[in-house]
Amino acid sequence: MGAALMTGIVMSTTEAHANNFSSIASNITKSVSSVPGMLTGLSYMFGILIGVLGILKIKDHVENPNQTPLKDGAIRLAAGGGLFALPIVYEAMLETVGNNGAGVQAALLNTVDFNVG
């Protein structure tokens, strides 16, 4: 039964000989375009999770200061805040530099030539 299913799947797939470099590159570009959205969602989710774990560690420190140092909770809060702020920083970086390098080109045009001679 499994062999018949596998044979049916193999026979029904389209052949890959029609692909060329440009179609492969466009497929990669389409696939990569959704990565920033996925990273944003994961960053927010893990930032909140680590922040909550940091609050719980601080609660553990308050209940038993000899057992749990305060730095454990503070480190988790800082890491969670960094992850939560990552998409905002990425967006600011992207707006500053730009997708097509317009920010870099403007910076190069505004440089002063100190070479005398």
C-alpha positions, 0 to 999 in steps of 0.5 A: 500500500505504501509503495503504491502511494509513493509511486503515485506521488512520484508519477504525479509530480512535475519534472524539474528540468524546466527550472533555470537559474532565474526561476530558482532565484525568484523562488528563493526571493519569494521564500525569503521575503516572509522571514522578517515577519516570522522573526518578528513574531518569534522575537515578540513571543520569546521576549515576552516569555523570557520577560515573564521568566525574569519576573518569576526569578525576581519573585523567587529572589524576594521569597528566598534571597540566599537561594536565588541571586537578583542578577538571574532575574535582571539578566532575563528581564534585559534579554526579554526586553532586547528580544521584544525591541529587536523588530523595532530596531530592525525596522529603524535600521531598514528605514535608515539604510533602505532596501536598495541602499539609498541611505548608503548612496546618500552618505557617499555623496555627502562625504568630504574629499580630504585628499589635496592634490 
